[in-house]
């Protein structure tokens, strides 16, 4: 996991990059819903509240939060 922070004028941008298997695109907006959990075999059980709490804290401070999948990086060498 990588965590970076940048000051952009009056805004702080914090990025958290997870190296996991990603989130199905149809679930990207729902991951911030209370009690929503991805349906994956062999996944660790949880309450589905973590990202909902994050969203609440960020929005209480006037910020926004979003989730996105990163495209695969392809490196070519000669």
Backbone bond lengths (Angstrom), bond angles and torsions (degrees), N, CA, C in turn:
res aa  C-N    CA-C-N  psi(-1)  N-CA   C-N-CA  omega(-1)  CA-C   N-CA-C  phi
1 X - - - 1.438 - - 1.529 107.46 -
2 X 1.315 116.12 136.85 1.463 122.74 176.79 1.526 108.45 -117.09
3 X 1.330 116.27 136.24 1.461 121.99 176.63 1.521 107.53 -125.73
4 X 1.337 115.37 125.87 1.466 120.52 177.70 1.520 109.02 -131.15
5 X 1.327 115.59 154.65 1.461 121.17 176.81 1.523 108.26 -138.27
6 X 1.335 115.87 139.41 1.465 122.08 179.29 1.520 109.24 -135.94
7 X 1.307 116.52 140.73 1.455 121.80 173.93 1.517 107.55 -93.82
8 X 1.333 116.29 120.11 1.458 122.85 -179.99 1.522 107.91 -120.21
9 X 1.332 117.08 94.79 1.470 123.66 -174.17 1.522 109.67 54.71
10 X 1.325 119.01 -110.45 1.468 122.21 -178.14 1.533 112.24 -98.74
11 X 1.313 117.14 14.40 1.460 121.72 -175.06 1.520 110.51 -123.35
12 X 1.307 116.28 141.45 1.458 121.32 171.50 1.520 107.08 -106.80
13 X 1.320 115.84 125.04 1.466 121.19 177.82 1.525 107.47 -105.55
14 X 1.316 115.78 122.42 1.459 121.29 178.03 1.525 107.13 -115.73
15 X 1.327 116.09 126.39 1.467 121.17 178.31 1.521 108.71 -116.20
16 X 1.319 114.41 134.40 1.453 121.47 174.35 1.518 106.30 -121.25
17 X 1.318 115.63 115.79 1.463 121.30 -177.53 1.518 108.41 -109.34
18 X 1.310 114.97 118.85 1.458 122.86 179.45 1.522 107.26 -100.72
19 X 1.280 117.71 140.35 1.472 122.01 -178.59 1.530 112.03 -94.68
20 X 1.330 116.29 21.08 1.460 121.34 -178.13 1.517 112.91 -72.52
21 X 1.317 115.35 -169.01 1.463 121.69 -174.98 1.521 113.67 -77.84
22 X 1.317 117.91 -3.78 1.464 120.57 177.86 1.521 112.14 93.89
23 X 1.303 114.66 176.19 1.464 122.62 -178.77 1.518 107.23 -120.19
24 X 1.331 118.63 129.85 1.462 119.16 176.05 1.529 110.28 -53.83
25 X 1.317 117.26 136.64 1.465 120.93 -173.99 1.531 112.68 -56.16
26 X 1.326 118.21 -31.45 1.462 120.28 179.70 1.534 112.11 -71.98
27 X 1.331 117.43 -13.24 1.458 121.51 179.96 1.530 113.41 -101.56
28 X 1.327 119.06 -5.89 1.464 121.23 -173.46 1.526 113.33 -56.28
29 X 1.308 119.08 -43.74 1.466 121.02 -179.34 1.523 111.48 -77.04
30 X 1.308 117.69 -29.07 1.458 121.12 -175.21 1.519 113.48 -79.10
31 X 1.333 119.16 -16.59 1.464 120.36 -176.34 1.528 112.32 -62.79
32 X 1.315 117.98 -16.18 1.466 121.46 178.90 1.530 112.43 -94.86
33 X 1.328 117.95 -1.59 1.467 121.85 178.02 1.530 109.74 -74.58
34 X 1.317 116.47 144.53 1.468 120.67 177.11 1.526 110.18 -60.67
35 X 1.296 115.89 134.95 1.458 125.72 176.08 1.529 114.34 67.46
36 X 1.331 118.01 10.18 1.473 119.61 178.72 1.522 109.67 -84.32
37 X 1.316 115.80 129.70 1.461 121.32 176.69 1.512 108.72 -130.74
38 X 1.313 116.50 142.63 1.452 120.71 175.28 1.519 108.70 -66.84
39 X 1.301 116.05 142.23 1.456 120.88 178.58 1.520 108.80 -93.56
40 X 1.313 115.10 100.80 1.464 120.75 -179.80 1.519 108.85 -133.62
41 X 1.328 116.10 136.54 1.468 117.20 174.84 1.528 109.86 -66.62
42 X 1.300 116.52 148.28 1.468 123.11 177.88 1.526 113.44 63.43
43 X 1.321 118.54 20.14 1.469 119.50 179.70 1.524 109.59 -87.74
44 X 1.308 114.45 156.84 1.459 120.74 178.30 1.521 108.41 -74.59
45 X 1.309 115.83 135.65 1.466 120.02 179.94 1.529 109.61 -71.94
46 X 1.299 116.18 150.14 1.456 122.23 177.20 1.509 108.79 -157.95
47 X 1.309 115.78 178.84 1.466 120.00 -178.34 1.519 112.92 -88.73
48 X 1.331 117.17 -17.56 1.454 119.71 -175.69 1.511 112.72 78.32
49 X 1.326 117.25 22.63 1.460 120.49 -178.61 1.523 113.47 -106.53
50 X 1.315 118.87 -17.11 1.464 121.78 -173.00 1.509 114.80 -53.56
51 X 1.326 117.92 -56.46 1.463 120.20 -177.97 1.525 112.02 -71.79
52 X 1.323 117.50 -27.23 1.460 120.74 175.59 1.530 110.02 -65.72
53 X 1.325 116.76 -40.36 1.465 121.18 177.08 1.522 110.42 -65.92
54 X 1.330 117.23 -43.10 1.465 121.24 176.99 1.522 110.16 -57.06
55 X 1.331 116.30 -48.08 1.470 120.49 -179.65 1.525 111.09 -59.56
56 X 1.327 117.20 -43.26 1.464 120.75 179.66 1.517 112.46 -61.60
57 X 1.323 116.94 -43.58 1.468 121.10 179.84 1.526 110.66 -65.21
58 X 1.341 116.07 -46.93 1.471 120.31 -178.36 1.527 110.43 -62.56
59 X 1.332 117.50 -45.46 1.464 120.33 -178.94 1.531 111.74 -68.35
60 X 1.326 117.96 -31.07 1.470 120.70 176.90 1.527 111.49 -64.31
61 X 1.317 116.61 -23.37 1.461 121.86 178.01 1.527 111.95 -99.96
62 X 1.337 116.46 13.50 1.463 120.97 175.36 1.514 114.34 82.72
63 X 1.322 117.67 15.62 1.465 120.88 -178.26 1.510 112.95 -102.69
64 X 1.294 114.73 -177.69 1.461 122.36 176.17 1.519 108.46 -130.02
65 X 1.312 116.01 157.64 1.453 121.95 178.42 1.519 107.88 -138.07
66 X 1.317 116.29 145.19 1.459 120.13 178.44 1.518 109.58 -148.99
67 X 1.318 115.57 163.87 1.459 121.75 177.23 1.520 107.99 -125.21
68 X 1.323 116.08 144.82 1.466 121.03 179.07 1.513 108.91 -151.83
69 X 1.298 115.98 149.66 1.456 121.30 173.18 1.511 108.16 -90.54
70 X 1.298 115.87 139.63 1.455 120.65 177.59 1.530 108.64 -87.91
71 X 1.318 117.72 136.99 1.467 118.99 175.92 1.532 109.48 -66.75
72 X 1.289 115.26 152.90 1.461 119.80 177.03 1.515 110.06 -62.39
73 X 1.297 116.01 142.87 1.462 121.35 177.59 1.509 107.97 -97.19
74 X 1.314 115.13 126.77 1.461 119.98 178.10 1.507 108.09 -112.12
75 X 1.317 117.52 126.13 1.451 122.01 178.75 1.523 108.35 -114.05
76 X 1.302 114.36 130.42 1.465 120.05 177.47 1.513 109.31 -110.90
77 X 1.289 116.40 138.04 1.456 119.81 176.47 1.516 108.76 -131.39
78 X 1.316 115.52 155.16 1.461 120.14 179.08 1.487 109.32 -109.99
